[in-house]
Amino acid sequence: MALQYTQEHLDKIYEKLPEELQKAIFSVETAQAIESTCKTYGITDNRVNTIAERVGHVLMSIILPQEFEEILEKEVSLPKILAKAISRDINRLIFYPVKPVLEQLHQMEIKVTAKVVTPQPEKQRSSKKPSGPDAYQEPIE
């Protein structure tokens, strides 16, 4: 399942990407997220380069985010539990922020394993006035 692309082919794909994905591929934040995630899980050898390359392939829409965990297992030779943990963190830190753009490219809903939940504002109370007299109000004279 190892993906082999020439630099010329990758350049052509990159040129056609939305600007948001182009920025994400070469952003400092993406590099830091990969580095810190790998460091957290004790990945320090040349496997970091393979992980970074596959993150780039997801951002270039060459592979799907859902396939990332399996790729970590097979191509990077990580145990399933470690691949799942790294995949979860990479999904949360890198793929989730660009999820709408990736979905648009793939024209499908992408399952993100570590969903960021944004609290919704409370619904405003109903402005309906109760019928009948209010027992808590004093009469105005």
N, C-alpha and C positions, 0 to 999 in steps of 0.2 A: 504494500500500500504506500510505499515511499514515493513521494511526489518529486519528480524531476522536471524543472523548468529552466529554460535558458534565460539569461539576464534580459535578452531582447524581448522574450515573451512576457516576462514579469513587468518590464517597462511599459509594454503596450496595455497590459491589464491595468496597471497603476494609472496611466494617463486617462483611462475611461472612468475611473472611480469618482464618486462625489467628493467634493473638497473636504468634507468632514472626515471621511475615511482616509484620505491622503494625509491629513494632519495627524490622525490617530496613529498611523503606521510609524511615522518618524518623530512622534512627540516624546519629550523627556518623561512625561508622566507614564506613558506606556512602557518605556524602558525601565523606569524605576519600579513599576508594578511587577514586571517580570522578574527583575533582580531581587526585589524584597520577597516575593512569593517563593522563588527558588531557594533563597537563603533561609527563609522560615522552615522549609521542609528539607533542608540539608542537601539540596542539589547544587553542587559546586563545580562539576567537571564540564566537559564539552556538551553534556545534555542540555545545559542552559541555552546554548546556541540553537539546538534543535527545537527546543520549546519556543524560543523567540521567533524562529523561522516559521513555525506552525501557527503562532499567533498572527504573524504577518499574513499567512495564507488565509486565515479566517477573515481578517480585515480586508483582504483583497477579494473575498468571496470565492476563493478557489476551493475551500472546504467549508462545511457548515459548522457552526458553533457546537451543535449536538454531537458531532463526530470528534471533537477535540479530546474528550476524555479517553476514548478508544485509541486515538492516535498516540496519546501519552503512554498508554499501556504497551502498545505494539512497537512503535518506532523509537520511543525513548526508553523502553524496557523498565517501566515503573510498575510496582505492585498496584493492584486495583485500588486499594484504599488510598494510596498516595496520589495516584492519577486522579481520583475523584476529588480529593482535597485541593489539589493544585488547579484542576479544572474549575472547581467551584469559585476559588479566589480570582482566577483570571476572568471568568465570566462576570463576576461582580465588579471587578475593577476596570476591565478593559472592554469587554463585549457589551455589557448592559448599557453603558452610556451611548453607544452607537447602534443599539438594537433596532430602532425604527429605520435607520438607513440600510442596515443589513437586510431587514425584512423586505424593504422596498426592492432591493436588488434581487433577492430570491423570490419575491412575490409570494411570501408565505409567512406564517407566524413562527417565530423562532422560540423554542423553549429555553428559558434561561434557568439554570439550576440554582442560582443564588439570587433571588429576586430582591431588589431594594424596594421597600415599602415606604411610600410617602404618605404621611398622615393627611387625611382629608379634613377640611374645615368642618366644624359642627354645623349641622343644618340650623338655619335660623328658626327661632320659635315662631309658631303660628301667631299672626297678629289678630286672630279672631277674638272678639270680645265675648266673654261668657254671657249667656242670656240670663236675665234676672238681676236683682240687685246684688251688689258686692257687699258681703257681710263684713269686710275688713275696712271699708271706707267710712269715714265719719261724714254726716250730712253737712253740706255747706250752707251757712246761714247768711 
